[in-house]
């Protein structure tokens, strides 16, 4: 009976401010009505999709250091990084999660870009999210390791 009363409170079926005594009386009436009709109250098994629910990927905050080994071993991990936007510019610059290299992208909160770090061979999906202070936060979702990456040739310096 107490379980049913707690469910009535949680679902707010009787209103958000119903007193416990009133909820217990309603639960008792419901159980009497079910007993009169010869129904049994049983606990329902969770749905098959709920039993096989995938765990949520870990999220690392912008101030947390993550090694390339951790990134390779945890596909789906989301690593947040701060962005820097020059005054009046329509682009933002952010660090890659695996190294101190930076990337400049358009300052668009709907941005979604596939990025590969050629040095650590890790694939990411970069999304920009708005922060509470009005800035943008870079959210890097780890896609996994890439086996072969073509690097751009180094620029030759003129003498």
VEXTI-979211 format. One record per atom (N, C-alpha, C): residue number from 1; residue in three letters; chain; y negated, z, x negated. Coordinates in Angstrom, 1 decimal, m for minus. Atoms other than C-alpha are relative to their C-alpha. Last residue first. Layout:
% residues N
nr;rest;kette;Y;Z;X
NUM;ALA;A;Y;Z;X
...
//
This chain:
% residues 159
nr;rest;kette;Y;Z;X
159;UNK;A;0.5;m0.6;1.2
159;UNK;A;m31.3;m48.1;m65.7
159;UNK;A;m1.3;m0.6;m0.4
158;UNK;A;0.6;1.1;0.8
158;UNK;A;m30.2;m48.6;m62.1
158;UNK;A;m0.7;0.6;m1.3
157;UNK;A;1.4;m0.2;0.3
157;UNK;A;m27.9;m46.0;m60.8
157;UNK;A;m0.6;m1.1;m0.9
156;UNK;A;0.3;0.1;1.4
156;UNK;A;m24.8;m47.1;m59.2
156;UNK;A;m1.5;0.2;m0.3
155;UNK;A;1.1;0.9;0.3
155;UNK;A;m24.1;m45.7;m55.8
155;UNK;A;m0.2;m0.1;m1.5
154;UNK;A;1.2;m0.7;0.4
154;UNK;A;m20.7;m44.1;m55.5
154;UNK;A;m1.1;m1.0;m0.3
153;UNK;A;0.2;0.0;1.5
153;UNK;A;m18.1;m46.1;m53.6
153;UNK;A;m1.3;0.7;m0.3
152;UNK;A;1.0;1.0;0.4
152;UNK;A;m17.6;m45.0;m50.0
152;UNK;A;m0.1;0.0;m1.5
151;UNK;A;1.3;m0.5;0.3
151;UNK;A;m14.4;m43.0;m49.5
151;UNK;A;m0.9;m1.2;m0.4
150;UNK;A;0.7;0.9;0.9
150;UNK;A;m11.4;m44.3;m47.7
150;UNK;A;m1.4;0.5;m0.3
149;UNK;A;1.4;0.1;m0.3
149;UNK;A;m9.3;m41.5;m46.3
149;UNK;A;m0.6;m1.0;m1.0
148;UNK;A;0.7;0.9;0.9
148;UNK;A;m5.5;m41.4;m46.2
148;UNK;A;m1.4;m0.2;0.5
147;UNK;A;m0.7;0.2;1.3
147;UNK;A;m3.4;m38.6;m44.8
147;UNK;A;m0.7;m0.9;m1.0
146;UNK;A;m0.1;1.4;0.2
146;UNK;A;m5.8;m37.2;m42.2
146;UNK;A;0.7;m0.3;m1.3
145;UNK;A;0.1;0.6;1.3
145;UNK;A;m5.2;m33.6;m41.3
145;UNK;A;0.1;m1.5;0.0
144;UNK;A;m1.2;0.0;0.8
144;UNK;A;m5.8;m32.2;m37.8
144;UNK;A;m0.3;m0.6;m1.4
143;UNK;A;m1.0;1.0;m0.6
143;UNK;A;m8.2;m32.5;m34.9
143;UNK;A;1.2;0.0;m0.9
142;UNK;A;m0.9;0.5;1.0
142;UNK;A;m10.3;m29.4;m35.6
142;UNK;A;1.0;m0.9;0.6
141;UNK;A;m1.3;m0.2;m0.5
141;UNK;A;m13.1;m28.9;m33.0
141;UNK;A;0.9;m0.7;m1.0
140;UNK;A;m0.9;0.9;0.6
140;UNK;A;m16.5;m28.5;m34.6
140;UNK;A;1.4;0.3;0.5
139;UNK;A;m1.4;m0.5;m0.3
139;UNK;A;m19.1;m26.9;m32.4
139;UNK;A;1.0;m1.1;m0.5
138;UNK;A;m1.0;1.0;0.2
138;UNK;A;m22.7;m27.5;m33.7
138;UNK;A;1.4;0.7;0.2
137;UNK;A;m1.1;m0.6;0.8
137;UNK;A;m25.2;m25.2;m32.1
137;UNK;A;1.0;m1.1;m0.1
136;UNK;A;m1.3;0.6;m0.3
136;UNK;A;m28.6;m26.6;m30.8
136;UNK;A;1.1;0.7;m1.0
135;UNK;A;m0.5;0.9;1.1
135;UNK;A;m31.9;m24.8;m30.5
135;UNK;A;1.4;m0.6;0.4
134;UNK;A;0.5;1.4;m0.1
134;UNK;A;m33.5;m23.5;m27.3
134;UNK;A;0.5;m0.9;m1.1
133;UNK;A;1.4;0.1;0.6
133;UNK;A;m33.1;m19.8;m28.1
133;UNK;A;m0.6;m1.4;0.1
132;UNK;A;1.0;m0.8;m0.9
132;UNK;A;m30.1;m19.4;m25.7
132;UNK;A;m1.4;m0.1;m0.5
131;UNK;A;0.0;m1.5;0.2
131;UNK;A;m28.2;m22.1;m27.7
131;UNK;A;m1.0;0.6;0.9
130;UNK;A;1.3;m0.7;0.0
130;UNK;A;m27.6;m25.6;m26.4
130;UNK;A;0.2;1.5;m0.2
129;UNK;A;0.2;m0.8;m1.2
129;UNK;A;m24.3;m27.2;m27.4
129;UNK;A;m1.3;0.7;m0.2
128;UNK;A;1.2;m0.8;0.1
128;UNK;A;m23.6;m30.1;m29.8
128;UNK;A;m0.2;0.8;1.3
127;UNK;A;0.8;m0.1;m1.3
127;UNK;A;m20.1;m31.5;m30.0
127;UNK;A;m1.2;0.9;m0.3
126;UNK;A;1.2;m0.8;0.0
126;UNK;A;m18.3;m32.6;m33.2
126;UNK;A;m0.7;m0.1;1.3
125;UNK;A;0.8;0.5;m1.1
125;UNK;A;m14.7;m33.7;m33.0
125;UNK;A;m1.2;0.9;0.0
124;UNK;A;0.7;m0.8;m0.9
124;UNK;A;m13.1;m33.2;m36.4
124;UNK;A;m0.5;m0.7;1.2
123;UNK;A;0.6;0.7;m1.1
123;UNK;A;m10.6;m34.8;m38.8
123;UNK;A;m0.6;1.0;1.0
122;UNK;A;m0.2;m0.7;m1.3
122;UNK;A;m9.7;m33.1;m42.1
122;UNK;A;m0.9;m0.8;1.1
121;UNK;A;m0.9;0.8;m0.8
121;UNK;A;m9.1;m35.0;m45.4
121;UNK;A;0.3;0.7;1.4
120;UNK;A;m1.0;m1.0;m0.4
120;UNK;A;m10.8;m32.3;m47.6
120;UNK;A;1.0;m0.7;1.0
119;UNK;A;m0.4;m0.8;1.1
119;UNK;A;m13.0;m34.8;m49.5
119;UNK;A;1.2;1.0;0.3
118;UNK;A;m0.8;0.8;0.9
118;UNK;A;m13.3;m37.6;m46.9
118;UNK;A;0.5;0.9;m1.2
117;UNK;A;0.5;m0.4;1.3
117;UNK;A;m14.4;m35.2;m44.2
117;UNK;A;0.9;m0.7;m1.0
116;UNK;A;m1.1;m0.3;1.0
116;UNK;A;m13.6;m37.1;m41.0
116;UNK;A;m0.7;0.4;m1.3
115;UNK;A;0.5;m0.1;1.4
115;UNK;A;m16.0;m37.1;m38.0
115;UNK;A;1.3;0.3;m0.9
114;UNK;A;m1.2;m0.2;0.8
114;UNK;A;m15.4;m38.1;m34.3
114;UNK;A;m0.5;m0.1;m1.5
113;UNK;A;m0.2;1.0;1.1
113;UNK;A;m18.7;m37.7;m32.4
113;UNK;A;1.3;0.4;m0.7
112;UNK;A;m1.4;m0.2;0.4
112;UNK;A;m19.6;m36.1;m29.1
112;UNK;A;0.4;m1.0;m1.0
111;UNK;A;m0.6;0.7;1.1
111;UNK;A;m23.3;m35.7;m28.3
111;UNK;A;1.5;0.4;m0.2
110;UNK;A;m1.2;0.6;m0.6
110;UNK;A;m24.3;m34.4;m24.8
110;UNK;A;0.8;m0.8;m1.1
109;UNK;A;m1.0;m1.0;m0.4
109;UNK;A;m26.7;m31.9;m26.3
109;UNK;A;1.2;m0.6;0.6
108;UNK;A;m0.4;0.3;m1.4
108;UNK;A;m28.5;m34.7;m28.2
108;UNK;A;1.1;1.0;0.4
107;UNK;A;0.1;m1.3;m0.7
107;UNK;A;m30.3;m34.1;m31.5
107;UNK;A;0.2;m0.2;1.5
106;UNK;A;1.1;0.0;m1.0
106;UNK;A;m29.0;m37.3;m33.2
106;UNK;A;0.0;1.4;0.7
105;UNK;A;m0.4;0.7;m1.2
105;UNK;A;m26.7;m36.5;m36.2
105;UNK;A;m1.2;0.0;1.0
104;UNK;A;1.1;0.2;m0.9
104;UNK;A;m27.2;m35.5;m39.8
104;UNK;A;0.4;m0.8;1.1
103;UNK;A;0.0;1.2;m0.8
103;UNK;A;m24.2;m34.2;m41.7
103;UNK;A;m1.2;0.0;0.9
102;UNK;A;0.7;0.0;m1.2
102;UNK;A;m24.0;m31.6;m44.5
102;UNK;A;0.1;m1.4;0.7
101;UNK;A;0.6;1.3;m0.2
101;UNK;A;m21.6;m30.9;m47.3
101;UNK;A;m0.6;0.1;1.4
100;UNK;A;1.4;m0.2;m0.2
100;UNK;A;m20.9;m27.2;m47.9
100;UNK;A;m0.8;m1.3;0.2
99;UNK;A;0.7;0.1;1.3
99;UNK;A;m17.2;m27.5;m47.3
99;UNK;A;m1.5;0.1;0.3
98;UNK;A;m0.9;m0.1;1.2
98;UNK;A;m14.6;m27.1;m44.6
98;UNK;A;m0.7;0.1;m1.3
97;UNK;A;m0.6;m1.3;0.1
97;UNK;A;m16.8;m26.3;m41.6
97;UNK;A;0.8;0.2;m1.2
96;UNK;A;m1.4;0.2;m0.4
96;UNK;A;m19.1;m29.3;m42.2
96;UNK;A;0.7;1.4;m0.1
95;UNK;A;m1.1;0.0;1.0
95;UNK;A;m22.7;m28.2;m42.4
95;UNK;A;1.3;m0.2;0.6
94;UNK;A;m0.9;m1.1;0.0
94;UNK;A;m25.4;m29.2;m39.9
94;UNK;A;1.0;m0.1;m1.1
93;UNK;A;m0.9;0.0;1.2
93;UNK;A;m28.5;m31.4;m39.8
93;UNK;A;0.9;1.3;0.1
92;UNK;A;m0.3;m1.4;0.6
92;UNK;A;m30.3;m32.2;m36.6
92;UNK;A;0.9;m0.2;m1.1
91;UNK;A;m1.3;m0.3;0.6
91;UNK;A;m32.1;m35.4;m35.5
91;UNK;A;0.2;1.4;m0.4
90;UNK;A;m1.0;0.1;m1.1
90;UNK;A;m35.0;m36.3;m33.2
90;UNK;A;1.4;0.1;m0.5
89;UNK;A;m1.1;1.0;0.3
89;UNK;A;m37.5;m35.0;m35.7
89;UNK;A;0.9;0.0;1.2
88;UNK;A;0.3;1.3;m0.5
88;UNK;A;m40.8;m33.4;m34.5
88;UNK;A;1.1;m1.0;m0.2
87;UNK;A;1.0;0.1;m1.1
87;UNK;A;m40.4;m30.3;m36.6
87;UNK;A;m0.3;m1.4;0.4
86;UNK;A;1.4;0.0;0.5
86;UNK;A;m37.3;m30.5;m38.7
86;UNK;A;m0.9;m0.2;1.2
85;UNK;A;0.8;1.1;m0.5
85;UNK;A;m34.1;m29.5;m37.0
85;UNK;A;m1.4;0.0;m0.5
84;UNK;A;1.4;m0.1;0.5
84;UNK;A;m31.5;m27.3;m38.7
84;UNK;A;m0.7;m1.3;0.5
83;UNK;A;0.6;1.3;0.3
83;UNK;A;m28.1;m26.7;m37.0
83;UNK;A;m1.5;0.3;m0.5
82;UNK;A;1.4;0.2;m0.4
82;UNK;A;m25.9;m23.6;m37.0
82;UNK;A;m0.5;m1.4;m0.4
81;UNK;A;1.0;0.0;1.1
81;UNK;A;m22.2;m23.9;m37.3
81;UNK;A;m1.4;m0.2;0.6
80;UNK;A;1.5;0.2;m0.3
80;UNK;A;m19.4;m23.1;m34.9
80;UNK;A;m0.8;0.0;m1.2
79;UNK;A;0.8;m0.7;1.0
79;UNK;A;m15.7;m23.6;m35.7
79;UNK;A;m1.4;m0.4;0.3
78;UNK;A;1.4;0.4;m0.2
78;UNK;A;m13.3;m24.5;m32.8
78;UNK;A;m0.8;0.8;m1.0
77;UNK;A;1.0;m1.1;0.3
77;UNK;A;m9.6;m24.4;m33.6
77;UNK;A;m1.4;m0.6;0.1
76;UNK;A;0.5;m0.5;m1.3
76;UNK;A;m7.6;m27.2;m31.9
76;UNK;A;m1.0;1.1;m0.2
75;UNK;A;0.6;1.0;m0.8
75;UNK;A;m5.4;m27.8;m35.0
75;UNK;A;m0.5;0.5;1.4
74;UNK;A;0.4;m0.4;m1.3
74;UNK;A;m4.8;m24.6;m36.9
74;UNK;A;m0.7;m1.1;0.8
73;UNK;A;m1.2;m0.6;m0.6
73;UNK;A;m2.9;m25.2;m40.2
73;UNK;A;m0.3;0.4;1.5
72;UNK;A;m1.1;1.0;m0.1
72;UNK;A;m5.4;m27.8;m41.5
72;UNK;A;1.2;0.7;0.8
71;UNK;A;0.4;1.1;m0.9
71;UNK;A;m8.4;m25.6;m40.7
71;UNK;A;1.2;m0.9;0.2
70;UNK;A;m0.1;m0.5;m1.4
70;UNK;A;m6.8;m22.5;m42.3
70;UNK;A;m0.3;m1.1;1.0
69;UNK;A;m1.4;m0.2;m0.3
69;UNK;A;m6.1;m24.5;m45.5
69;UNK;A;0.1;0.6;1.4
68;UNK;A;m0.6;1.2;m0.5
68;UNK;A;m9.7;m25.8;m45.5
68;UNK;A;1.5;0.2;0.3
67;UNK;A;m0.4;0.8;1.1
67;UNK;A;m11.0;m22.2;m45.7
67;UNK;A;0.7;m1.3;0.6
66;UNK;A;m1.3;0.5;m0.3
66;UNK;A;m13.1;m20.7;m42.9
66;UNK;A;0.4;m0.9;m1.2
65;UNK;A;m0.5;1.0;1.0
65;UNK;A;m16.2;m18.6;m43.5
65;UNK;A;1.5;m0.4;0.3
64;UNK;A;m1.3;m0.2;0.6
64;UNK;A;m17.6;m16.9;m40.4
64;UNK;A;0.4;m1.1;m0.9
63;UNK;A;0.1;m0.7;1.2
63;UNK;A;m21.3;m16.9;m39.7
63;UNK;A;1.3;0.3;m0.7
62;UNK;A;0.7;0.8;1.0
62;UNK;A;m21.2;m19.7;m37.1
62;UNK;A;m0.1;0.8;m1.3
61;UNK;A;1.4;0.0;m0.1
61;UNK;A;m18.5;m18.0;m35.1
61;UNK;A;m0.7;m0.7;m1.1
60;UNK;A;0.6;m0.8;1.1
60;UNK;A;m14.9;m18.9;m35.2
60;UNK;A;m1.5;m0.2;0.1
59;UNK;A;1.4;0.4;0.2
59;UNK;A;m13.2;m19.9;m31.9
59;UNK;A;m0.6;0.9;m1.1
58;UNK;A;0.9;m1.0;0.5
58;UNK;A;m9.4;m19.7;m31.6
58;UNK;A;m1.4;m0.6;m0.3
57;UNK;A;0.2;0.1;1.5
57;UNK;A;m7.7;m22.2;m29.4
57;UNK;A;m1.0;1.0;m0.5
56;UNK;A;1.3;0.5;0.3
56;UNK;A;m6.7;m20.9;m25.9
56;UNK;A;m0.2;m0.1;m1.5
55;UNK;A;1.0;m1.0;0.4
55;UNK;A;m3.0;m20.4;m25.5
55;UNK;A;m1.3;m0.7;m0.4
54;UNK;A;0.2;0.1;1.4
54;UNK;A;m1.2;m23.2;m23.6
54;UNK;A;m1.0;1.1;m0.4
53;UNK;A;1.4;0.3;0.3
53;UNK;A;m0.1;m22.3;m20.1
53;UNK;A;m0.1;0.1;m1.6
52;UNK;A;0.0;0.8;1.2
52;UNK;A;3.7;m22.6;m19.7
52;UNK;A;m1.4;m0.2;m0.5
51;UNK;A;m0.9;m0.5;1.0
51;UNK;A;4.0;m19.8;m17.2
51;UNK;A;0.0;m0.7;m1.3
50;UNK;A;0.6;m1.2;0.5
50;UNK;A;0.9;m20.9;m15.3
50;UNK;A;0.9;0.7;m1.1
49;UNK;A;1.0;0.4;0.9
49;UNK;A;2.3;m24.4;m14.9
49;UNK;A;m0.7;1.2;m0.6
48;UNK;A;m0.5;0.5;1.3
48;UNK;A;5.5;m23.0;m13.5
48;UNK;A;m1.1;m0.4;m1.0
47;UNK;A;m0.3;1.4;m0.1
47;UNK;A;3.7;m21.0;m10.8
47;UNK;A;0.5;m0.5;m1.4
46;UNK;A;1.1;0.9;0.4
46;UNK;A;3.9;m17.2;m11.3
46;UNK;A;0.4;m1.5;0.1
45;UNK;A;m0.1;0.4;1.4
45;UNK;A;6.7;m15.5;m9.3
45;UNK;A;m1.2;m0.9;m0.4
44;UNK;A;m0.2;1.4;0.2
44;UNK;A;5.6;m13.9;m6.0
44;UNK;A;0.1;m0.3;m1.5
43;UNK;A;0.9;0.5;1.0
43;UNK;A;6.1;m10.2;m5.5
43;UNK;A;0.3;m1.5;m0.3
42;UNK;A;m0.6;0.1;1.4
42;UNK;A;7.8;m9.5;m2.3
42;UNK;A;m1.0;m0.5;m0.9
41;UNK;A;1.1;0.3;1.0
41;UNK;A;6.6;m8.2;1.1
41;UNK;A;0.7;0.0;m1.4
40;UNK;A;0.0;m0.8;1.2
40;UNK;A;9.4;m8.5;3.6
40;UNK;A;m1.1;m0.4;m0.9
39;UNK;A;0.3;0.7;1.3
39;UNK;A;8.7;m9.8;7.1
39;UNK;A;0.2;1.0;m1.1
38;UNK;A;m1.2;0.0;0.9
38;UNK;A;10.4;m8.2;10.1
38;UNK;A;m0.2;m0.9;m1.2
37;UNK;A;m0.5;1.4;0.0
37;UNK;A;7.6;m9.1;12.6
37;UNK;A;1.2;m0.2;m0.9
36;UNK;A;m0.3;0.2;m1.4
36;UNK;A;7.0;m5.3;13.2
36;UNK;A;0.6;m1.4;0.1
35;UNK;A;m1.3;m0.6;m0.3
35;UNK;A;7.2;m4.8;9.4
35;UNK;A;0.4;m0.2;1.4
34;UNK;A;m1.1;0.7;0.6
34;UNK;A;4.5;m7.4;8.8
34;UNK;A;1.3;0.6;0.3
33;UNK;A;m0.1;1.3;m0.7
33;UNK;A;2.2;m5.8;11.4
33;UNK;A;1.1;m0.9;m0.6
32;UNK;A;m0.6;m0.2;m1.3
32;UNK;A;2.8;m2.4;9.9
32;UNK;A;0.3;m1.2;0.8
31;UNK;A;m1.4;m0.2;0.2
31;UNK;A;2.0;m3.7;6.4
31;UNK;A;0.8;0.3;1.3
30;UNK;A;m0.7;1.3;0.4
30;UNK;A;m1.2;m5.2;7.6
30;UNK;A;1.5;0.2;m0.3
29;UNK;A;m0.1;0.8;m1.2
29;UNK;A;m2.2;m2.0;9.4
29;UNK;A;0.7;m1.3;m0.3
28;UNK;A;m1.1;m0.6;m0.9
28;UNK;A;m1.5;0.1;6.3
28;UNK;A;0.2;m0.8;1.2
27;UNK;A;m1.3;0.3;0.7
27;UNK;A;m3.6;m2.3;4.1
27;UNK;A;1.2;0.6;0.8
26;UNK;A;m0.2;1.4;m0.3
26;UNK;A;m6.5;m2.0;6.6
26;UNK;A;1.3;m0.4;m0.6
25;UNK;A;m0.3;0.1;m1.4
25;UNK;A;m6.3;1.8;6.5
25;UNK;A;0.4;m1.4;0.3
24;UNK;A;m1.4;m0.5;m0.2
24;UNK;A;m6.2;1.7;2.7
24;UNK;A;0.5;0.0;1.4
23;UNK;A;m0.9;1.0;0.5
23;UNK;A;m9.3;m0.6;2.6
23;UNK;A;1.5;0.5;0.1
22;UNK;A;0.0;1.1;m0.9
22;UNK;A;m11.2;1.8;4.9
22;UNK;A;1.0;m1.1;m0.5
21;UNK;A;m0.7;m0.5;m1.2
21;UNK;A;m10.4;4.8;2.7
21;UNK;A;0.2;m1.1;1.0
20;UNK;A;m1.4;0.0;0.3
20;UNK;A;m11.4;2.9;m0.4
20;UNK;A;0.8;0.4;1.2
19;UNK;A;m0.5;m1.2;0.6
19;UNK;A;m14.8;2.0;1.0
19;UNK;A;1.5;0.0;m0.2
18;UNK;A;m0.9;m0.8;m0.9
18;UNK;A;m15.9;m1.5;1.7
18;UNK;A;0.6;1.2;m0.8
17;UNK;A;0.3;m1.5;0.1
17;UNK;A;m18.9;m2.5;m0.5
17;UNK;A;0.9;0.8;1.0
16;UNK;A;0.0;m0.6;1.4
16;UNK;A;m18.0;m6.1;m1.5
16;UNK;A;m0.2;1.5;0.0
15;UNK;A;1.4;m0.2;0.4
15;UNK;A;m16.9;m7.2;2.0
15;UNK;A;0.0;0.7;m1.4
14;UNK;A;0.7;m0.9;m0.9
14;UNK;A;m13.6;m6.9;3.7
14;UNK;A;m1.4;0.2;m0.3
13;UNK;A;m0.3;0.5;m1.3
13;UNK;A;m12.1;m10.0;2.0
13;UNK;A;m0.7;0.9;1.1
12;UNK;A;1.2;m0.3;m0.8
12;UNK;A;m13.8;m9.0;m1.3
12;UNK;A;0.2;m0.6;1.5
11;UNK;A;0.3;1.2;m0.7
11;UNK;A;m10.8;m10.6;m3.1
11;UNK;A;m1.3;0.1;0.8
10;UNK;A;0.2;1.0;1.0
10;UNK;A;m10.7;m7.7;m5.6
10;UNK;A;m0.4;m1.3;0.7
9;UNK;A;1.2;m0.2;0.7
9;UNK;A;m11.1;m5.1;m2.9
9;UNK;A;m0.4;m1.1;m0.9
8;UNK;A;1.0;0.2;m1.0
8;UNK;A;m8.4;m6.5;m0.6
8;UNK;A;m1.4;0.2;m0.7
7;UNK;A;0.2;1.4;m0.2
7;UNK;A;m6.2;m6.8;m3.7
7;UNK;A;m1.1;m0.3;1.0
6;UNK;A;0.7;0.4;1.2
6;UNK;A;m6.7;m3.1;m4.5
6;UNK;A;m0.3;m1.5;0.1
5;UNK;A;1.4;m0.5;m0.1
5;UNK;A;m5.8;m2.2;m0.9
5;UNK;A;m0.8;m0.5;m1.2
4;UNK;A;0.6;0.8;m1.0
4;UNK;A;m2.6;m4.3;m1.2
4;UNK;A;m1.5;0.3;0.2
3;UNK;A;0.2;1.3;0.6
3;UNK;A;m1.7;m2.6;m4.4
3;UNK;A;m0.7;m0.9;0.9
2;UNK;A;1.2;0.0;0.9
2;UNK;A;m2.4;0.8;m2.9
2;UNK;A;m0.2;m1.3;m0.6
1;UNK;A;1.2;0.0;m0.8
1;UNK;A;0.0;0.0;0.0
1;UNK;A;m1.3;0.0;m0.9
//
